[in-house]
Amino acid sequence: MTPRECFGIAIRTIGILLLFASVMYLYSALALLFFSGMPRNYPLVSYLGASAVVFIVGLYFLRGAPRLVRFAYPSANLSNDLDGSA
């Protein structure tokens, strides 16, 4: 297994953890909505916003984060092009 593949697996694992965290944020928001009895909705909005952002990042990581992997491990063809050898 190459380091690039190991890095991709690590990114996907982090994506699963982020999706779990977004579900927990959503659960907290629903708990605030139904069980807090507080008239202010600021914590609810912040929990929903955090849940959405973490969910989107988690999905990107779960799909393998191709741009991040390409940045961390550039392809061999790119290094050959930069050297001038074909």
C-alpha positions, 0 to 999 in steps of 0.5 A: 500500500502506497503512502498516498493510499494510506493518506486517502484511507486516513482522510476517509476515516476522518470523514466518517468521524466528521459525519458522526460529529455533524449528527451529534450537532444536529441532535444537540440542536434538536434537543435545544429546540424541543427540551430547553424551553428557552425563547432565544434561538441563538444556540440553535442556529449556531448548532445547525450552522456547525452541523451543516459545515461539518457535514459538508466537510465530512462528505468531502473527506469521505469521498476521498478529498481528491484535491487535498490528496493531490496537494499532499502527494503530487503525481509522478507525471507532474514531477517529470514535467517539471524536470523537463524529462518525458 
